[in-house]
Amino acid sequence: MITEQDIIFDNLYEDIAEQLDAILDEVIGDIQHDEGIHHDVMMRILETWSLGVSVRLPLTVIKDNK
């Protein structure tokens, strides 16, 4: 069953994901520049960071099993 929240999510997700991608890309570029980090090393840092981000940030997914 599709809920109102599902519809809202579907309508918002793509635009918000693009905004988050753009912000993250800008921050990565700023960090690389400010710290003098080579692109390959920055990508390795980002990949390692992404593996543990859900543990460090209060990201919660609530699933309705109705």
Biopython code that builds the backbone (N, CA, C, O; Angstrom):
import numpy as np
from Bio.PDB.StructureBuilder import StructureBuilder

atoms = [
    (1, "MET", "N", (0.835, -1.179, 0.000)),
    (1, "MET", "CA", (0.000, 0.000, 0.000)),
    (1, "MET", "C", (0.888, 1.254, 0.000)),
    (1, "MET", "O", (1.810, 1.379, 0.806)),
    (2, "ILE", "N", (0.596, 2.150, -0.898)),
    (2, "ILE", "CA", (1.350, 3.398, -0.989)),
    (2, "ILE", "C", (0.709, 4.409, -0.042)),
    (2, "ILE", "O", (-0.499, 4.642, -0.068)),
    (3, "THR", "N", (1.556, 4.998, 0.791)),
    (3, "THR", "CA", (1.067, 5.966, 1.765)),
    (3, "THR", "C", (1.360, 7.385, 1.297)),
    (3, "THR", "O", (2.085, 7.596, 0.325)),
    (4, "GLU", "N", (0.793, 8.341, 1.995)),
    (4, "GLU", "CA", (1.053, 9.744, 1.697)),
    (4, "GLU", "C", (2.535, 10.055, 1.853)),
    (4, "GLU", "O", (3.096, 10.824, 1.072)),
    (5, "GLN", "N", (3.171, 9.456, 2.863)),
    (5, "GLN", "CA", (4.601, 9.666, 3.083)),
    (5, "GLN", "C", (5.424, 9.117, 1.921)),
    (5, "GLN", "O", (6.436, 9.712, 1.547)),
    (6, "ASP", "N", (5.004, 7.990, 1.347)),
    (6, "ASP", "CA", (5.696, 7.433, 0.183)),
    (6, "ASP", "C", (5.643, 8.410, -0.999)),
    (6, "ASP", "O", (6.640, 8.607, -1.693)),
    (7, "ILE", "N", (4.493, 9.007, -1.214)),
    (7, "ILE", "CA", (4.316, 9.955, -2.316)),
    (7, "ILE", "C", (5.179, 11.193, -2.089)),
    (7, "ILE", "O", (5.831, 11.680, -3.012)),
    (8, "ILE", "N", (5.179, 11.697, -0.857)),
    (8, "ILE", "CA", (6.005, 12.852, -0.526)),
    (8, "ILE", "C", (7.472, 12.528, -0.761)),
    (8, "ILE", "O", (8.200, 13.314, -1.367)),
    (9, "PHE", "N", (7.906, 11.361, -0.277)),
    (9, "PHE", "CA", (9.290, 10.927, -0.477)),
    (9, "PHE", "C", (9.631, 10.881, -1.960)),
    (9, "PHE", "O", (10.650, 11.426, -2.384)),
    (10, "ASP", "N", (8.783, 10.232, -2.742)),
    (10, "ASP", "CA", (9.053, 10.093, -4.171)),
    (10, "ASP", "C", (9.174, 11.456, -4.859)),
    (10, "ASP", "O", (9.969, 11.619, -5.785)),
    (11, "ASN", "N", (8.391, 12.424, -4.408)),
    (11, "ASN", "CA", (8.420, 13.752, -5.029)),
    (11, "ASN", "C", (9.609, 14.587, -4.575)),
    (11, "ASN", "O", (10.043, 15.482, -5.300)),
    (12, "LEU", "N", (10.133, 14.314, -3.407)),
    (12, "LEU", "CA", (11.213, 15.117, -2.857)),
    (12, "LEU", "C", (12.596, 14.511, -3.036)),
    (12, "LEU", "O", (13.579, 15.241, -3.163)),
    (13, "TYR", "N", (12.684, 13.207, -3.048)),
    (13, "TYR", "CA", (13.982, 12.531, -2.974)),
    (13, "TYR", "C", (14.980, 13.007, -4.027)),
    (13, "TYR", "O", (16.103, 13.382, -3.689)),
    (14, "GLU", "N", (14.591, 12.995, -5.273)),
    (14, "GLU", "CA", (15.550, 13.291, -6.341)),
    (14, "GLU", "C", (16.143, 14.693, -6.201)),
    (14, "GLU", "O", (17.357, 14.868, -6.313)),
    (15, "ASP", "N", (15.304, 15.678, -5.959)),
    (15, "ASP", "CA", (15.801, 17.052, -5.821)),
    (15, "ASP", "C", (16.698, 17.203, -4.599)),
    (15, "ASP", "O", (17.744, 17.849, -4.669)),
    (16, "ILE", "N", (16.297, 16.618, -3.493)),
    (16, "ILE", "CA", (17.099, 16.732, -2.273)),
    (16, "ILE", "C", (18.406, 15.962, -2.422)),
    (16, "ILE", "O", (19.452, 16.437, -1.979)),
    (17, "ALA", "N", (18.365, 14.789, -3.036)),
    (17, "ALA", "CA", (19.583, 14.011, -3.253)),
    (17, "ALA", "C", (20.562, 14.793, -4.120)),
    (17, "ALA", "O", (21.765, 14.779, -3.859)),
    (18, "GLU", "N", (20.065, 15.472, -5.141)),
    (18, "GLU", "CA", (20.927, 16.284, -5.999)),
    (18, "GLU", "C", (21.547, 17.441, -5.215)),
    (18, "GLU", "O", (22.719, 17.765, -5.411)),
    (19, "GLN", "N", (20.769, 18.060, -4.332)),
    (19, "GLN", "CA", (21.284, 19.151, -3.505)),
    (19, "GLN", "C", (22.372, 18.634, -2.565)),
    (19, "GLN", "O", (23.422, 19.261, -2.419)),
    (20, "LEU", "N", (22.121, 17.497, -1.932)),
    (20, "LEU", "CA", (23.112, 16.905, -1.032)),
    (20, "LEU", "C", (24.380, 16.526, -1.785)),
    (20, "LEU", "O", (25.486, 16.743, -1.289)),
    (21, "ASP", "N", (24.226, 15.964, -2.976)),
    (21, "ASP", "CA", (25.389, 15.621, -3.806)),
    (21, "ASP", "C", (26.218, 16.869, -4.122)),
    (21, "ASP", "O", (27.444, 16.848, -4.023)),
    (22, "ALA", "N", (25.541, 17.949, -4.501)),
    (22, "ALA", "CA", (26.238, 19.181, -4.855)),
    (22, "ALA", "C", (26.974, 19.765, -3.649)),
    (22, "ALA", "O", (28.114, 20.215, -3.764)),
    (23, "ILE", "N", (26.313, 19.754, -2.500)),
    (23, "ILE", "CA", (26.938, 20.277, -1.287)),
    (23, "ILE", "C", (28.151, 19.440, -0.912)),
    (23, "ILE", "O", (29.209, 19.986, -0.600)),
    (24, "LEU", "N", (28.007, 18.121, -0.939)),
    (24, "LEU", "CA", (29.117, 17.239, -0.589)),
    (24, "LEU", "C", (30.274, 17.417, -1.562)),
    (24, "LEU", "O", (31.434, 17.444, -1.152)),
    (25, "ASP", "N", (29.967, 17.536, -2.838)),
    (25, "ASP", "CA", (31.001, 17.737, -3.844)),
    (25, "ASP", "C", (31.768, 19.033, -3.585)),
    (25, "ASP", "O", (32.993, 19.068, -3.704)),
    (26, "GLU", "N", (31.047, 20.094, -3.231)),
    (26, "GLU", "CA", (31.690, 21.375, -2.939)),
    (26, "GLU", "C", (32.574, 21.278, -1.692)),
    (26, "GLU", "O", (33.696, 21.784, -1.683)),
    (27, "VAL", "N", (32.072, 20.636, -0.655)),
    (27, "VAL", "CA", (32.844, 20.486, 0.584)),
    (27, "VAL", "C", (34.096, 19.646, 0.329)),
    (27, "VAL", "O", (35.174, 19.972, 0.824)),
    (28, "ILE", "N", (33.957, 18.577, -0.434)),
    (28, "ILE", "CA", (35.115, 17.739, -0.760)),
    (28, "ILE", "C", (36.172, 18.564, -1.486)),
    (28, "ILE", "O", (37.360, 18.476, -1.174)),
    (29, "GLY", "N", (35.736, 19.364, -2.452)),
    (29, "GLY", "CA", (36.671, 20.213, -3.184)),
    (29, "GLY", "C", (37.356, 21.227, -2.277)),
    (29, "GLY", "O", (38.557, 21.470, -2.396)),
    (30, "ASP", "N", (36.584, 21.812, -1.375)),
    (30, "ASP", "CA", (37.160, 22.782, -0.434)),
    (30, "ASP", "C", (38.199, 22.127, 0.476)),
    (30, "ASP", "O", (39.278, 22.677, 0.694)),
    (31, "ILE", "N", (37.868, 20.956, 1.001)),
    (31, "ILE", "CA", (38.803, 20.246, 1.883)),
    (31, "ILE", "C", (40.069, 19.883, 1.124)),
    (31, "ILE", "O", (41.177, 20.080, 1.623)),
    (32, "GLN", "N", (39.904, 19.353, -0.084)),
    (32, "GLN", "CA", (41.067, 19.006, -0.902)),
    (32, "GLN", "C", (41.972, 20.216, -1.090)),
    (32, "GLN", "O", (43.188, 20.126, -0.919)),
    (33, "HIS", "N", (41.379, 21.329, -1.437)),
    (33, "HIS", "CA", (42.151, 22.545, -1.681)),
    (33, "HIS", "C", (42.807, 23.057, -0.404)),
    (33, "HIS", "O", (44.005, 23.337, -0.386)),
    (34, "ASP", "N", (42.016, 23.178, 0.666)),
    (34, "ASP", "CA", (42.527, 23.734, 1.923)),
    (34, "ASP", "C", (43.625, 22.880, 2.548)),
    (34, "ASP", "O", (44.582, 23.403, 3.120)),
    (35, "GLU", "N", (43.479, 21.567, 2.435)),
    (35, "GLU", "CA", (44.432, 20.645, 3.066)),
    (35, "GLU", "C", (45.519, 20.164, 2.114)),
    (35, "GLU", "O", (46.459, 19.486, 2.529)),
    (36, "GLY", "N", (45.389, 20.519, 0.825)),
    (36, "GLY", "CA", (46.370, 20.082, -0.160)),
    (36, "GLY", "C", (46.353, 18.576, -0.369)),
    (36, "GLY", "O", (47.399, 17.952, -0.548)),
    (37, "ILE", "N", (45.155, 17.996, -0.344)),
    (37, "ILE", "CA", (45.006, 16.543, -0.460)),
    (37, "ILE", "C", (44.816, 16.170, -1.930)),
    (37, "ILE", "O", (43.987, 16.756, -2.626)),
    (38, "HIS", "N", (45.587, 15.197, -2.388)),
    (38, "HIS", "CA", (45.463, 14.680, -3.754)),
    (38, "HIS", "C", (44.091, 14.015, -3.912)),
    (38, "HIS", "O", (43.555, 13.446, -2.961)),
    (39, "HIS", "N", (43.537, 14.094, -5.112)),
    (39, "HIS", "CA", (42.199, 13.565, -5.386)),
    (39, "HIS", "C", (42.044, 12.089, -4.983)),
    (39, "HIS", "O", (41.044, 11.714, -4.370)),
    (40, "ASP", "N", (43.028, 11.262, -5.325)),
    (40, "ASP", "CA", (42.937, 9.831, -5.006)),
    (40, "ASP", "C", (42.858, 9.593, -3.497)),
    (40, "ASP", "O", (42.107, 8.734, -3.036)),
    (41, "VAL", "N", (43.632, 10.352, -2.740)),
    (41, "VAL", "CA", (43.606, 10.209, -1.281)),
    (41, "VAL", "C", (42.260, 10.691, -0.744)),
    (41, "VAL", "O", (41.692, 10.079, 0.161)),
    (42, "MET", "N", (41.751, 11.792, -1.305)),
    (42, "MET", "CA", (40.451, 12.311, -0.858)),
    (42, "MET", "C", (39.350, 11.304, -1.124)),
    (42, "MET", "O", (38.457, 11.134, -0.294)),
    (43, "MET", "N", (39.395, 10.641, -2.250)),
    (43, "MET", "CA", (38.371, 9.639, -2.570)),
    (43, "MET", "C", (38.460, 8.454, -1.609)),
    (43, "MET", "O", (37.440, 7.887, -1.218)),
    (44, "ARG", "N", (39.666, 8.091, -1.239)),
    (44, "ARG", "CA", (39.841, 7.002, -0.264)),
    (44, "ARG", "C", (39.278, 7.416, 1.103)),
    (44, "ARG", "O", (38.626, 6.623, 1.783)),
    (45, "ILE", "N", (39.539, 8.666, 1.490)),
    (45, "ILE", "CA", (38.990, 9.180, 2.746)),
    (45, "ILE", "C", (37.460, 9.179, 2.691)),
    (45, "ILE", "O", (36.799, 8.760, 3.642)),
    (46, "LEU", "N", (36.912, 9.646, 1.586)),
    (46, "LEU", "CA", (35.454, 9.701, 1.433)),
    (46, "LEU", "C", (34.833, 8.306, 1.485)),
    (46, "LEU", "O", (33.800, 8.106, 2.123)),
    (47, "GLU", "N", (35.458, 7.351, 0.817)),
    (47, "GLU", "CA", (34.935, 5.982, 0.830)),
    (47, "GLU", "C", (34.954, 5.395, 2.235)),
    (47, "GLU", "O", (33.994, 4.748, 2.654)),
    (48, "THR", "N", (36.037, 5.620, 2.956)),
    (48, "THR", "CA", (36.141, 5.115, 4.325)),
    (48, "THR", "C", (35.134, 5.820, 5.225)),
    (48, "THR", "O", (34.485, 5.181, 6.054)),
    (49, "TRP", "N", (35.003, 7.118, 5.067)),
    (49, "TRP", "CA", (34.034, 7.901, 5.840)),
    (49, "TRP", "C", (32.620, 7.389, 5.601)),
    (49, "TRP", "O", (31.844, 7.241, 6.545)),
    (50, "SER", "N", (32.286, 7.120, 4.348)),
    (50, "SER", "CA", (30.920, 6.704, 4.017)),
    (50, "SER", "C", (30.548, 5.363, 4.644)),
    (50, "SER", "O", (29.374, 5.099, 4.900)),
    (51, "LEU", "N", (31.545, 4.519, 4.889)),
    (51, "LEU", "CA", (31.265, 3.220, 5.509)),
    (51, "LEU", "C", (30.793, 3.348, 6.960)),
    (51, "LEU", "O", (30.033, 2.509, 7.443)),
    (52, "GLY", "N", (31.238, 4.386, 7.643)),
    (52, "GLY", "CA", (30.887, 4.523, 9.048)),
    (52, "GLY", "C", (29.947, 5.665, 9.372)),
    (52, "GLY", "O", (29.612, 5.877, 10.537)),
    (53, "VAL", "N", (29.515, 6.407, 8.361)),
    (53, "VAL", "CA", (28.714, 7.599, 8.620)),
    (53, "VAL", "C", (27.389, 7.280, 9.318)),
    (53, "VAL", "O", (26.945, 8.060, 10.160)),
    (54, "SER", "N", (26.769, 6.188, 9.001)),
    (54, "SER", "CA", (25.476, 5.887, 9.623)),
    (54, "SER", "C", (25.613, 5.577, 11.105)),
    (54, "SER", "O", (24.648, 5.712, 11.858)),
    (55, "VAL", "N", (26.793, 5.164, 11.530)),
    (55, "VAL", "CA", (27.030, 4.902, 12.946)),
    (55, "VAL", "C", (27.234, 6.221, 13.696)),
    (55, "VAL", "O", (26.795, 6.370, 14.837)),
    (56, "ARG", "N", (27.905, 7.177, 13.042)),
    (56, "ARG", "CA", (28.248, 8.437, 13.699)),
    (56, "ARG", "C", (27.133, 9.467, 13.670)),
    (56, "ARG", "O", (27.014, 10.267, 14.598)),
    (57, "LEU", "N", (26.332, 9.466, 12.648)),
    (57, "LEU", "CA", (25.251, 10.434, 12.528)),
    (57, "LEU", "C", (23.932, 9.788, 12.928)),
    (57, "LEU", "O", (23.716, 8.600, 12.689)),
    (58, "PRO", "N", (23.061, 10.569, 13.532)),
    (58, "PRO", "CA", (21.779, 10.005, 13.972)),
    (58, "PRO", "C", (20.805, 9.827, 12.807)),
    (58, "PRO", "O", (19.736, 10.437, 12.775)),
    (59, "LEU", "N", (21.190, 8.990, 11.865)),
    (59, "LEU", "CA", (20.321, 8.707, 10.725)),
    (59, "LEU", "C", (19.432, 7.530, 11.081)),
    (59, "LEU", "O", (19.915, 6.439, 11.383)),
    (60, "THR", "N", (18.146, 7.761, 11.045)),
    (60, "THR", "CA", (17.204, 6.729, 11.456)),
    (60, "THR", "C", (16.228, 6.466, 10.328)),
    (60, "THR", "O", (15.704, 7.393, 9.710)),
    (61, "VAL", "N", (15.995, 5.213, 10.073)),
    (61, "VAL", "CA", (14.992, 4.833, 9.090)),
    (61, "VAL", "C", (13.873, 4.111, 9.832)),
    (61, "VAL", "O", (14.105, 3.121, 10.527)),
    (62, "ILE", "N", (12.666, 4.620, 9.673)),
    (62, "ILE", "CA", (11.515, 4.000, 10.306)),
    (62, "ILE", "C", (10.715, 3.329, 9.197)),
    (62, "ILE", "O", (10.298, 3.971, 8.233)),
    (63, "LYS", "N", (10.517, 2.056, 9.350)),
    (63, "LYS", "CA", (9.813, 1.283, 8.326)),
    (63, "LYS", "C", (8.462, 0.874, 8.878)),
    (63, "LYS", "O", (8.380, 0.255, 9.939)),
    (64, "ASP", "N", (7.414, 1.214, 8.167)),
    (64, "ASP", "CA", (6.064, 0.859, 8.567)),
    (64, "ASP", "C", (5.732, -0.495, 7.945)),
    (64, "ASP", "O", (5.690, -0.623, 6.721)),
    (65, "ASN", "N", (5.501, -1.485, 8.764)),
    (65, "ASN", "CA", (5.234, -2.828, 8.264)),
    (65, "ASN", "C", (3.751, -3.129, 8.098)),
    (65, "ASN", "O", (3.364, -4.292, 7.985)),
    (66, "LYS", "N", (2.927, -2.106, 8.083)),
    (66, "LYS", "CA", (1.485, -2.328, 7.941)),
    (66, "LYS", "C", (1.140, -2.805, 6.551)),
    (66, "LYS", "O", (-0.030, -3.042, 6.253)),
]
sb = StructureBuilder()
sb.init_structure("model")
sb.init_model(0)
sb.init_chain("A")
sb.init_seg("    ")
for serial, (resi, resn, name, xyz) in enumerate(atoms, 1):
    if name == "N":
        sb.init_residue(resn, " ", resi, " ")
    sb.init_atom(name, np.array(xyz, "f"), 0.0, 1.0, " ", f" {name:<3s}", serial, name[0])
structure = sb.get_structure()
